[in-house]
Amino acid sequence: MNLSSTLLLAFGMSMDAFAASIGKGATLHKPKFSEALRTGLIFGAIETLTPLIGWGLGMLASRFVLEWNHWVAFILLLFLGGRMVIEGIRGNDDEECEPLQRHGFWLLVTTAIATSLDAMAVGVGLAFLQVNIVATALAIGCATLTMSTLGMMIGRFIGPLLGKRAEILGGIVLIGIGVQILWTHFAG
């Protein structure tokens, strides 16, 4: 794979994390750049690891991984998105609640894993090509770090416009990503 192909793959793999980060940024009360960078680092680190894991699994049992990764991603994103929608609806009932300043580490890790399972599937495919998997995984991770940090900062400006509906919209985005992953698997 040449440099331009690697960069296109890297930024293509980062789009789910970018969309999820916009939703995460919109649900926070004026997130600082440090929070956006923290989110980007978590998403980027996981997005770096998943193609490596996929590559390793591709060497062992590619058929099984490809058969189930879309279902795992769909269920995780449906659960996380549903939880955000429910919390957003509950939040509308309580106008006195304190605005969220920071997402929990494990919530971000779970979201990052769910949005990076497609990168694991790509890693499985890369196991059958002559590529430098470490360089490719690092490119995917760096692109995801950049796009997730940017997504959080974009969400910072969208959040005040949406008010308490931001968490509902963020949950719908996560569910939509899960549906898109499932649809892509069955349609393609």
Secondary structure, DSSP 8 states (H G I E B T S, - for coil): --HHHHHHHHHHHTHHHHHHHHHHHHHSSS--HHHHHHHHHHHHHHHHHHHHHHHHHHHHHHHHHHHHHHHHHHHHHHHHHHHHHHHHHHHHH-TT--------HHHHHHHHHHHHHHHHHHHHHHTTS---HHHHHHHHHHHHHHHHHHHHHHHHHHHHHHTTHHHHHHHHHHHHHHHHHHHHHHH-
